[in-house]
């Protein structure tokens, strides 16, 4: 199965109509990157095709490219959303 793991490592791809990005974005949890990569590695070890992608304004296009719609309307994959958010009031 295709599994996309969404996270925030780059704070530049914001959609300004949802609020301005923080001038100095809050830092993610101390082990956030390691945890995200561990989840991705565990999925790969389980035989899944994975993609680690940014939770930014390009996310929809990225997911459509990785998991194109199935002609018979069956699910073409799964998304783990580990993104914290990069703008507006999210915490």
Jmol script that loads the backbone (N, CA, C; Angstrom):
load data "model"
ATOM      1  N   UNK A   1       0.839  -1.172   0.000  1.00  0.00           N
ATOM      2  CA  UNK A   1       0.000   0.000   0.000  1.00  0.00           C
ATOM      3  C   UNK A   1       0.887   1.239   0.000  1.00  0.00           C
ATOM      4  N   UNK A   2       0.437   2.274  -0.654  1.00  0.00           N
ATOM      5  CA  UNK A   2       1.151   3.552  -0.628  1.00  0.00           C
ATOM      6  C   UNK A   2       0.739   4.320   0.625  1.00  0.00           C
ATOM      7  N   UNK A   3       1.746   4.806   1.341  1.00  0.00           N
ATOM      8  CA  UNK A   3       1.491   5.558   2.570  1.00  0.00           C
ATOM      9  C   UNK A   3       2.311   6.842   2.530  1.00  0.00           C
ATOM     10  N   UNK A   4       1.628   7.972   2.613  1.00  0.00           N
ATOM     11  CA  UNK A   4       2.301   9.267   2.696  1.00  0.00           C
ATOM     12  C   UNK A   4       2.371   9.672   4.165  1.00  0.00           C
ATOM     13  N   UNK A   5       3.537  10.126   4.591  1.00  0.00           N
ATOM     14  CA  UNK A   5       3.729  10.634   5.946  1.00  0.00           C
ATOM     15  C   UNK A   5       3.958  12.135   5.813  1.00  0.00           C
ATOM     16  N   UNK A   6       3.046  12.917   6.372  1.00  0.00           N
ATOM     17  CA  UNK A   6       3.096  14.377   6.240  1.00  0.00           C
ATOM     18  C   UNK A   6       3.699  14.968   7.506  1.00  0.00           C
ATOM     19  N   UNK A   7       4.654  15.877   7.322  1.00  0.00           N
ATOM     20  CA  UNK A   7       5.295  16.554   8.446  1.00  0.00           C
ATOM     21  C   UNK A   7       5.658  17.969   8.053  1.00  0.00           C
ATOM     22  N   UNK A   8       6.209  18.734   8.991  1.00  0.00           N
ATOM     23  CA  UNK A   8       6.696  20.085   8.719  1.00  0.00           C
ATOM     24  C   UNK A   8       8.177  20.155   9.048  1.00  0.00           C
ATOM     25  N   UNK A   9       8.993  20.294   8.014  1.00  0.00           N
ATOM     26  CA  UNK A   9      10.413  20.547   8.245  1.00  0.00           C
ATOM     27  C   UNK A   9      10.819  21.866   7.606  1.00  0.00           C
ATOM     28  N   UNK A  10       9.969  22.387   6.728  1.00  0.00           N
ATOM     29  CA  UNK A  10      10.229  23.633   6.009  1.00  0.00           C
ATOM     30  C   UNK A  10       9.046  24.560   6.277  1.00  0.00           C
ATOM     31  N   UNK A  11       9.307  25.734   6.823  1.00  0.00           N
ATOM     32  CA  UNK A  11       8.237  26.642   7.220  1.00  0.00           C
ATOM     33  C   UNK A  11       7.964  27.735   6.188  1.00  0.00           C
ATOM     34  N   UNK A  12       8.320  27.518   4.919  1.00  0.00           N
ATOM     35  CA  UNK A  12       8.154  28.579   3.924  1.00  0.00           C
ATOM     36  C   UNK A  12       6.948  28.414   3.018  1.00  0.00           C
ATOM     37  N   UNK A  13       6.351  27.246   2.900  1.00  0.00           N
ATOM     38  CA  UNK A  13       5.280  27.015   1.932  1.00  0.00           C
ATOM     39  C   UNK A  13       3.892  27.311   2.460  1.00  0.00           C
ATOM     40  N   UNK A  14       3.667  28.532   2.943  1.00  0.00           N
ATOM     41  CA  UNK A  14       2.388  28.867   3.567  1.00  0.00           C
ATOM     42  C   UNK A  14       1.361  29.363   2.555  1.00  0.00           C
ATOM     43  N   UNK A  15       0.099  29.310   2.953  1.00  0.00           N
ATOM     44  CA  UNK A  15      -1.008  29.866   2.173  1.00  0.00           C
ATOM     45  C   UNK A  15      -1.449  31.112   2.926  1.00  0.00           C
ATOM     46  N   UNK A  16      -1.074  32.285   2.464  1.00  0.00           N
ATOM     47  CA  UNK A  16      -1.255  33.503   3.240  1.00  0.00           C
ATOM     48  C   UNK A  16      -2.694  33.833   3.603  1.00  0.00           C
ATOM     49  N   UNK A  17      -3.677  33.319   2.903  1.00  0.00           N
ATOM     50  CA  UNK A  17      -5.049  33.672   3.255  1.00  0.00           C
ATOM     51  C   UNK A  17      -5.519  32.994   4.535  1.00  0.00           C
ATOM     52  N   UNK A  18      -4.775  32.040   5.040  1.00  0.00           N
ATOM     53  CA  UNK A  18      -5.127  31.373   6.294  1.00  0.00           C
ATOM     54  C   UNK A  18      -4.375  31.965   7.478  1.00  0.00           C
ATOM     55  N   UNK A  19      -3.774  33.094   7.318  1.00  0.00           N
ATOM     56  CA  UNK A  19      -3.010  33.718   8.391  1.00  0.00           C
ATOM     57  C   UNK A  19      -1.544  33.775   8.016  1.00  0.00           C
ATOM     58  N   UNK A  20      -0.885  34.766   8.534  1.00  0.00           N
ATOM     59  CA  UNK A  20       0.530  34.949   8.238  1.00  0.00           C
ATOM     60  C   UNK A  20       1.362  33.903   8.976  1.00  0.00           C
ATOM     61  N   UNK A  21       2.462  33.515   8.378  1.00  0.00           N
ATOM     62  CA  UNK A  21       3.347  32.589   9.088  1.00  0.00           C
ATOM     63  C   UNK A  21       3.965  33.296  10.289  1.00  0.00           C
ATOM     64  N   UNK A  22       4.333  32.533  11.280  1.00  0.00           N
ATOM     65  CA  UNK A  22       5.016  33.114  12.418  1.00  0.00           C
ATOM     66  C   UNK A  22       6.356  33.662  11.951  1.00  0.00           C
ATOM     67  N   UNK A  23       6.745  34.876  12.439  1.00  0.00           N
ATOM     68  CA  UNK A  23       8.045  35.422  12.027  1.00  0.00           C
ATOM     69  C   UNK A  23       9.183  34.461  12.376  1.00  0.00           C
ATOM     70  N   UNK A  24       9.117  33.872  13.535  1.00  0.00           N
ATOM     71  CA  UNK A  24      10.078  32.847  13.949  1.00  0.00           C
ATOM     72  C   UNK A  24       9.230  31.649  14.346  1.00  0.00           C
ATOM     73  N   UNK A  25       9.049  30.685  13.446  1.00  0.00           N
ATOM     74  CA  UNK A  25       8.176  29.558  13.770  1.00  0.00           C
ATOM     75  C   UNK A  25       8.641  28.835  15.023  1.00  0.00           C
ATOM     76  N   UNK A  26       7.673  28.356  15.833  1.00  0.00           N
ATOM     77  CA  UNK A  26       8.080  27.561  16.989  1.00  0.00           C
ATOM     78  C   UNK A  26       8.806  26.308  16.524  1.00  0.00           C
ATOM     79  N   UNK A  27       9.786  25.924  17.259  1.00  0.00           N
ATOM     80  CA  UNK A  27      10.554  24.737  16.883  1.00  0.00           C
ATOM     81  C   UNK A  27       9.726  23.488  17.156  1.00  0.00           C
ATOM     82  N   UNK A  28       9.826  22.493  16.295  1.00  0.00           N
ATOM     83  CA  UNK A  28       9.093  21.247  16.537  1.00  0.00           C
ATOM     84  C   UNK A  28       9.643  20.522  17.759  1.00  0.00           C
ATOM     85  N   UNK A  29       8.934  19.494  18.172  1.00  0.00           N
ATOM     86  CA  UNK A  29       9.389  18.686  19.296  1.00  0.00           C
ATOM     87  C   UNK A  29      10.835  18.284  19.063  1.00  0.00           C
ATOM     88  N   UNK A  30      11.607  18.120  20.140  1.00  0.00           N
ATOM     89  CA  UNK A  30      13.038  17.823  19.980  1.00  0.00           C
ATOM     90  C   UNK A  30      13.343  16.608  19.101  1.00  0.00           C
ATOM     91  N   UNK A  31      12.537  15.579  19.168  1.00  0.00           N
ATOM     92  CA  UNK A  31      12.824  14.357  18.412  1.00  0.00           C
ATOM     93  C   UNK A  31      11.860  14.167  17.246  1.00  0.00           C
ATOM     94  N   UNK A  32      11.199  15.246  16.834  1.00  0.00           N
ATOM     95  CA  UNK A  32      10.167  15.194  15.795  1.00  0.00           C
ATOM     96  C   UNK A  32      10.683  14.575  14.497  1.00  0.00           C
ATOM     97  N   UNK A  33      11.827  15.038  14.006  1.00  0.00           N
ATOM     98  CA  UNK A  33      12.381  14.511  12.757  1.00  0.00           C
ATOM     99  C   UNK A  33      12.734  13.039  12.859  1.00  0.00           C
ATOM    100  N   UNK A  34      13.331  12.646  13.976  1.00  0.00           N
ATOM    101  CA  UNK A  34      13.708  11.242  14.164  1.00  0.00           C
ATOM    102  C   UNK A  34      12.473  10.349  14.248  1.00  0.00           C
ATOM    103  N   UNK A  35      11.439  10.817  14.946  1.00  0.00           N
ATOM    104  CA  UNK A  35      10.203  10.031  15.069  1.00  0.00           C
ATOM    105  C   UNK A  35       9.552   9.870  13.704  1.00  0.00           C
ATOM    106  N   UNK A  36       9.467  10.956  12.956  1.00  0.00           N
ATOM    107  CA  UNK A  36       8.840  10.921  11.637  1.00  0.00           C
ATOM    108  C   UNK A  36       9.580   9.957  10.717  1.00  0.00           C
ATOM    109  N   UNK A  37      10.888  10.021  10.729  1.00  0.00           N
ATOM    110  CA  UNK A  37      11.679   9.125   9.883  1.00  0.00           C
ATOM    111  C   UNK A  37      11.585   7.675  10.359  1.00  0.00           C
ATOM    112  N   UNK A  38      11.447   7.458  11.659  1.00  0.00           N
ATOM    113  CA  UNK A  38      11.273   6.095  12.187  1.00  0.00           C
ATOM    114  C   UNK A  38       9.944   5.499  11.744  1.00  0.00           C
ATOM    115  N   UNK A  39       8.890   6.316  11.767  1.00  0.00           N
ATOM    116  CA  UNK A  39       7.577   5.852  11.303  1.00  0.00           C
ATOM    117  C   UNK A  39       7.671   5.447   9.836  1.00  0.00           C
ATOM    118  N   UNK A  40       8.312   6.290   9.029  1.00  0.00           N
ATOM    119  CA  UNK A  40       8.472   6.003   7.606  1.00  0.00           C
ATOM    120  C   UNK A  40       9.269   4.715   7.394  1.00  0.00           C
ATOM    121  N   UNK A  41      10.358   4.550   8.131  1.00  0.00           N
ATOM    122  CA  UNK A  41      11.184   3.341   8.001  1.00  0.00           C
ATOM    123  C   UNK A  41      10.408   2.089   8.406  1.00  0.00           C
ATOM    124  N   UNK A  42       9.622   2.176   9.475  1.00  0.00           N
ATOM    125  CA  UNK A  42       8.835   1.018   9.917  1.00  0.00           C
ATOM    126  C   UNK A  42       7.801   0.626   8.864  1.00  0.00           C
ATOM    127  N   UNK A  43       7.185   1.612   8.234  1.00  0.00           N
ATOM    128  CA  UNK A  43       6.221   1.321   7.167  1.00  0.00           C
ATOM    129  C   UNK A  43       6.909   0.635   5.988  1.00  0.00           C
ATOM    130  N   UNK A  44       8.103   1.111   5.641  1.00  0.00           N
ATOM    131  CA  UNK A  44       8.852   0.497   4.542  1.00  0.00           C
ATOM    132  C   UNK A  44       9.238  -0.940   4.882  1.00  0.00           C
ATOM    133  N   UNK A  45       9.646  -1.181   6.115  1.00  0.00           N
ATOM    134  CA  UNK A  45       9.992  -2.543   6.541  1.00  0.00           C
ATOM    135  C   UNK A  45       8.786  -3.466   6.468  1.00  0.00           C
ATOM    136  N   UNK A  46       7.589  -2.893   6.631  1.00  0.00           N
ATOM    137  CA  UNK A  46       6.359  -3.666   6.527  1.00  0.00           C
ATOM    138  C   UNK A  46       5.911  -3.885   5.096  1.00  0.00           C
ATOM    139  N   UNK A  47       6.715  -3.430   4.136  1.00  0.00           N
ATOM    140  CA  UNK A  47       6.410  -3.663   2.734  1.00  0.00           C
ATOM    141  C   UNK A  47       5.613  -2.569   2.048  1.00  0.00           C
ATOM    142  N   UNK A  48       5.444  -1.432   2.716  1.00  0.00           N
ATOM    143  CA  UNK A  48       4.673  -0.344   2.126  1.00  0.00           C
ATOM    144  C   UNK A  48       5.575   0.609   1.349  1.00  0.00           C
ATOM    145  N   UNK A  49       5.015   1.185   0.301  1.00  0.00           N
ATOM    146  CA  UNK A  49       5.700   2.232  -0.453  1.00  0.00           C
ATOM    147  C   UNK A  49       5.387   3.540   0.255  1.00  0.00           C
ATOM    148  N   UNK A  50       6.412   4.276   0.678  1.00  0.00           N
ATOM    149  CA  UNK A  50       6.178   5.482   1.470  1.00  0.00           C
ATOM    150  C   UNK A  50       6.716   6.727   0.793  1.00  0.00           C
ATOM    151  N   UNK A  51       6.146   7.850   1.208  1.00  0.00           N
ATOM    152  CA  UNK A  51       6.618   9.159   0.775  1.00  0.00           C
ATOM    153  C   UNK A  51       6.546  10.084   1.973  1.00  0.00           C
ATOM    154  N   UNK A  52       7.652  10.699   2.333  1.00  0.00           N
ATOM    155  CA  UNK A  52       7.706  11.701   3.390  1.00  0.00           C
ATOM    156  C   UNK A  52       7.524  13.050   2.713  1.00  0.00           C
ATOM    157  N   UNK A  53       6.449  13.768   3.047  1.00  0.00           N
ATOM    158  CA  UNK A  53       6.173  15.018   2.338  1.00  0.00           C
ATOM    159  C   UNK A  53       5.790  16.145   3.293  1.00  0.00           C
ATOM    160  N   UNK A  54       6.013  17.357   2.820  1.00  0.00           N
ATOM    161  CA  UNK A  54       5.747  18.564   3.593  1.00  0.00           C
ATOM    162  C   UNK A  54       4.253  18.863   3.683  1.00  0.00           C
ATOM    163  N   UNK A  55       3.809  19.308   4.851  1.00  0.00           N
ATOM    164  CA  UNK A  55       2.429  19.747   5.031  1.00  0.00           C
ATOM    165  C   UNK A  55       2.321  21.221   4.691  1.00  0.00           C
ATOM    166  N   UNK A  56       2.462  21.553   3.410  1.00  0.00           N
ATOM    167  CA  UNK A  56       2.435  22.945   2.969  1.00  0.00           C
ATOM    168  C   UNK A  56       1.462  23.109   1.808  1.00  0.00           C
ATOM    169  N   UNK A  57       1.526  24.238   1.116  1.00  0.00           N
ATOM    170  CA  UNK A  57       0.560  24.515   0.048  1.00  0.00           C
ATOM    171  C   UNK A  57       0.723  23.603  -1.166  1.00  0.00           C
ATOM    172  N   UNK A  58       1.795  22.863  -1.263  1.00  0.00           N
ATOM    173  CA  UNK A  58       2.008  21.927  -2.368  1.00  0.00           C
ATOM    174  C   UNK A  58       1.557  20.507  -2.023  1.00  0.00           C
ATOM    175  N   UNK A  59       1.024  20.312  -0.822  1.00  0.00           N
ATOM    176  CA  UNK A  59       0.697  18.968  -0.348  1.00  0.00           C
ATOM    177  C   UNK A  59      -0.295  18.244  -1.247  1.00  0.00           C
ATOM    178  N   UNK A  60      -1.372  18.891  -1.642  1.00  0.00           N
ATOM    179  CA  UNK A  60      -2.390  18.215  -2.451  1.00  0.00           C
ATOM    180  C   UNK A  60      -1.801  17.705  -3.764  1.00  0.00           C
ATOM    181  N   UNK A  61      -1.024  18.539  -4.441  1.00  0.00           N
ATOM    182  CA  UNK A  61      -0.404  18.114  -5.702  1.00  0.00           C
ATOM    183  C   UNK A  61       0.569  16.956  -5.466  1.00  0.00           C
ATOM    184  N   UNK A  62       1.314  17.019  -4.373  1.00  0.00           N
ATOM    185  CA  UNK A  62       2.248  15.941  -4.041  1.00  0.00           C
ATOM    186  C   UNK A  62       1.505  14.631  -3.819  1.00  0.00           C
ATOM    187  N   UNK A  63       0.404  14.691  -3.062  1.00  0.00           N
ATOM    188  CA  UNK A  63      -0.371  13.476  -2.790  1.00  0.00           C
ATOM    189  C   UNK A  63      -1.030  12.932  -4.050  1.00  0.00           C
ATOM    190  N   UNK A  64      -1.521  13.825  -4.919  1.00  0.00           N
ATOM    191  CA  UNK A  64      -2.140  13.366  -6.170  1.00  0.00           C
ATOM    192  C   UNK A  64      -1.125  12.667  -7.060  1.00  0.00           C
ATOM    193  N   UNK A  65       0.110  13.140  -7.056  1.00  0.00           N
ATOM    194  CA  UNK A  65       1.153  12.491  -7.843  1.00  0.00           C
ATOM    195  C   UNK A  65       1.559  11.138  -7.277  1.00  0.00           C
ATOM    196  N   UNK A  66       1.580  11.026  -5.963  1.00  0.00           N
ATOM    197  CA  UNK A  66       1.987   9.784  -5.299  1.00  0.00           C
ATOM    198  C   UNK A  66       0.868   8.749  -5.276  1.00  0.00           C
ATOM    199  N   UNK A  67      -0.365   9.220  -5.111  1.00  0.00           N
ATOM    200  CA  UNK A  67      -1.523   8.322  -5.029  1.00  0.00           C
ATOM    201  C   UNK A  67      -2.582   8.759  -6.030  1.00  0.00           C
ATOM    202  N   UNK A  68      -2.374   8.521  -7.321  1.00  0.00           N
ATOM    203  CA  UNK A  68      -3.370   8.951  -8.304  1.00  0.00           C
ATOM    204  C   UNK A  68      -4.704   8.254  -8.060  1.00  0.00           C
ATOM    205  N   UNK A  69      -5.810   8.923  -8.412  1.00  0.00           N
ATOM    206  CA  UNK A  69      -7.129   8.315  -8.199  1.00  0.00           C
ATOM    207  C   UNK A  69      -7.259   6.984  -8.931  1.00  0.00           C
ATOM    208  N   UNK A  70      -7.899   6.038  -8.285  1.00  0.00           N
ATOM    209  CA  UNK A  70      -8.150   4.722  -8.865  1.00  0.00           C
ATOM    210  C   UNK A  70      -9.395   4.814  -9.743  1.00  0.00           C
ATOM    211  N   UNK A  71      -9.367   4.283 -10.980  1.00  0.00           N
ATOM    212  CA  UNK A  71     -10.534   4.354 -11.867  1.00  0.00           C
ATOM    213  C   UNK A  71     -11.781   3.685 -11.285  1.00  0.00           C
ATOM    214  N   UNK A  72     -11.608   2.704 -10.407  1.00  0.00           N
ATOM    215  CA  UNK A  72     -12.761   2.029  -9.802  1.00  0.00           C
ATOM    216  C   UNK A  72     -13.104   2.598  -8.430  1.00  0.00           C
ATOM    217  N   UNK A  73     -12.578   3.766  -8.113  1.00  0.00           N
ATOM    218  CA  UNK A  73     -12.879   4.501  -6.878  1.00  0.00           C
ATOM    219  C   UNK A  73     -12.452   3.771  -5.606  1.00  0.00           C
ATOM    220  N   UNK A  74     -11.462   2.896  -5.713  1.00  0.00           N
ATOM    221  CA  UNK A  74     -10.920   2.248  -4.519  1.00  0.00           C
ATOM    222  C   UNK A  74      -9.850   3.162  -3.924  1.00  0.00           C
ATOM    223  N   UNK A  75      -9.656   3.096  -2.626  1.00  0.00           N
ATOM    224  CA  UNK A  75      -8.594   3.912  -2.025  1.00  0.00           C
ATOM    225  C   UNK A  75      -7.237   3.551  -2.626  1.00  0.00           C
ATOM    226  N   UNK A  76      -6.444   4.564  -2.941  1.00  0.00           N
ATOM    227  CA  UNK A  76      -5.134   4.305  -3.543  1.00  0.00           C
ATOM    228  C   UNK A  76      -4.003   4.446  -2.538  1.00  0.00           C
ATOM    229  N   UNK A  77      -4.331   4.731  -1.299  1.00  0.00           N
ATOM    230  CA  UNK A  77      -3.295   4.867  -0.289  1.00  0.00           C
ATOM    231  C   UNK A  77      -3.844   5.422   1.003  1.00  0.00           C
ATOM    232  N   UNK A  78      -2.912   5.761   1.887  1.00  0.00           N
ATOM    233  CA  UNK A  78      -3.234   6.229   3.225  1.00  0.00           C
ATOM    234  C   UNK A  78      -2.303   7.378   3.560  1.00  0.00           C
ATOM    235  N   UNK A  79      -2.773   8.325   4.380  1.00  0.00           N
ATOM    236  CA  UNK A  79      -1.947   9.457   4.793  1.00  0.00           C
ATOM    237  C   UNK A  79      -1.854   9.484   6.314  1.00  0.00           C
ATOM    238  N   UNK A  80      -0.621   9.509   6.837  1.00  0.00           N
ATOM    239  CA  UNK A  80      -0.382   9.768   8.256  1.00  0.00           C
ATOM    240  C   UNK A  80      -0.041  11.243   8.371  1.00  0.00           C
ATOM    241  N   UNK A  81      -0.875  12.001   9.064  1.00  0.00           N
ATOM    242  CA  UNK A  81      -0.640  13.427   9.223  1.00  0.00           C
ATOM    243  C   UNK A  81       0.090  13.674  10.536  1.00  0.00           C
ATOM    244  N   UNK A  82       1.386  13.900  10.446  1.00  0.00           N
ATOM    245  CA  UNK A  82       2.201  14.231  11.611  1.00  0.00           C
ATOM    246  C   UNK A  82       2.597  15.701  11.600  1.00  0.00           C
ATOM    247  N   UNK A  83       1.968  16.494  10.723  1.00  0.00           N
ATOM    248  CA  UNK A  83       2.290  17.915  10.603  1.00  0.00           C
ATOM    249  C   UNK A  83       1.794  18.676  11.826  1.00  0.00           C
ATOM    250  N   UNK A  84       2.591  19.638  12.265  1.00  0.00           N
ATOM    251  CA  UNK A  84       2.233  20.475  13.404  1.00  0.00           C
ATOM    252  C   UNK A  84       1.541  21.758  12.968  1.00  0.00           C
ATOM    253  N   UNK A  85       1.732  22.181  11.746  1.00  0.00           N
ATOM    254  CA  UNK A  85       1.190  23.449  11.278  1.00  0.00           C
ATOM    255  C   UNK A  85       2.289  24.484  11.167  1.00  0.00           C
ATOM    256  N   UNK A  86       2.155  25.399  10.187  1.00  0.00           N
ATOM    257  CA  UNK A  86       3.215  26.384   9.973  1.00  0.00           C
ATOM    258  C   UNK A  86       2.702  27.813   9.940  1.00  0.00           C
ATOM    259  N   UNK A  87       1.398  28.025  10.197  1.00  0.00           N
ATOM    260  CA  UNK A  87       0.877  29.385  10.205  1.00  0.00           C
ATOM    261  C   UNK A  87      -0.431  29.436  10.970  1.00  0.00           C
ATOM    262  N   UNK A  88      -0.848  30.653  11.318  1.00  0.00           N
ATOM    263  CA  UNK A  88      -2.103  30.830  12.034  1.00  0.00           C
ATOM    264  C   UNK A  88      -2.026  30.287  13.455  1.00  0.00           C
ATOM    265  N   UNK A  89      -3.180  30.219  14.100  1.00  0.00           N
ATOM    266  CA  UNK A  89      -3.242  29.725  15.475  1.00  0.00           C
ATOM    267  C   UNK A  89      -3.559  28.242  15.441  1.00  0.00           C
ATOM    268  N   UNK A  90      -2.577  27.433  15.697  1.00  0.00           N
ATOM    269  CA  UNK A  90      -2.772  25.994  15.599  1.00  0.00           C
ATOM    270  C   UNK A  90      -2.480  25.270  16.899  1.00  0.00           C
ATOM    271  N   UNK A  91      -1.918  25.929  17.871  1.00  0.00           N
ATOM    272  CA  UNK A  91      -1.579  25.229  19.122  1.00  0.00           C
ATOM    273  C   UNK A  91      -2.495  25.651  20.230  1.00  0.00           C
TER     274      UNK A  91
END
end "model"
wireframe off; spacefill off
backbone 0.3
color backbone group
